[in-house]
């Protein structure tokens, strides 16, 4: 799992890390300015950007992982760099205002959970399991946020977002793991509605999705 990978995998790590940094530091800064220029409120533009990063960075790297990595080590290094890089602005008060907010550090939770879930896949020898759970968090929750932001122009847990999430997660889970995956997608979509203090949906969604599939696979086809 943590074996030293071939040199070219570190090259892939650099490319993927550069893509994530480009998305977070350049692309979404540009989209923030565009949205603000069109009259969107600051919090609305920030919320859109957070979900764009979910999809463009989190989902893209997850999908690329089985094609470019044989070891978890470079992934762990990348996750640590990104988690620390997103944590420091909160500690210093110098937030990247186009996607970070002072009220929470949920983007740090996203990065850490991304790394943990992917690590479990490497440990179990089933990267697809990790990818599906991360898709629930990155794309499913991303769609949820985009729909809610479009309808309500603020951060909310309105059920319309959960319905949109189900529309993605249930078919995605089914295609990967049959009925066990579909139920996992349903449960992940439902648990997204709830937060328990610092335990936000970036923690509950992939955890419930992954655990559900693992538990249900021996039972459901």
Steps between C-alpha positions, in 0.01 A plus 500: 500500500779743595769344282726741318342544155678524166639844420237571235224481764653798676475679166131416483466626857654831401264533203190422705613728782557777248148447364349524847698814577403653167134426572510641855735793455445620143187360337260554790651840575407592144151352530455690829584829329268418210211414733555808713516711184159367404349604829515178704551548871835403651365200692320368191813522285708332771252216537494437125879492498521252785281261305696557180815398685318191629433388145793632298771413754366231733316292242759538223792382712295210637411383150863526390638306799462138380658587166813671631576369850612163631599635843309710752815686606492781240127543561564538874768761432265694273219487757729626778622791286145602409360457853777706658480757222129550563534496880769769525281785363245428774772517765651820364169668415612548140223307332480433130176693497373366168438154648582500872277628781585596856206305646641154429788299355286249316729506198773359725262223608434428132870456424569283804197278438594471133837367609360263764238352268755451224736340749233250600459403136873433468497305826208282389630466145179657365560848360157504336341495844695812593420673173126446540501625860701805393262562210214508751692772688650691210240485223189404697549763768628739233176471305307540824673829575462634148125430499447656843707803413306546178165477679571673831816710448639392837637198683203288602409136555177517298384158380505607134876458516469148636269405214759627252767303683290184484461548125876463469601272787242223461573429129876544553495259792290251308730502196800426720362263765144407405227535761753530782645803325157647434403472866837646595430794270155547652628494858788735417250741343279490808776541759629806312209696642636472853803651670623424851711794612845471338395172336371631170376329186853469362550246778158332519427461128805295393506310829136394477530428128808282535379319814159431346647341189742287702223377729239444230713336231477152659122538526384682188583408140 
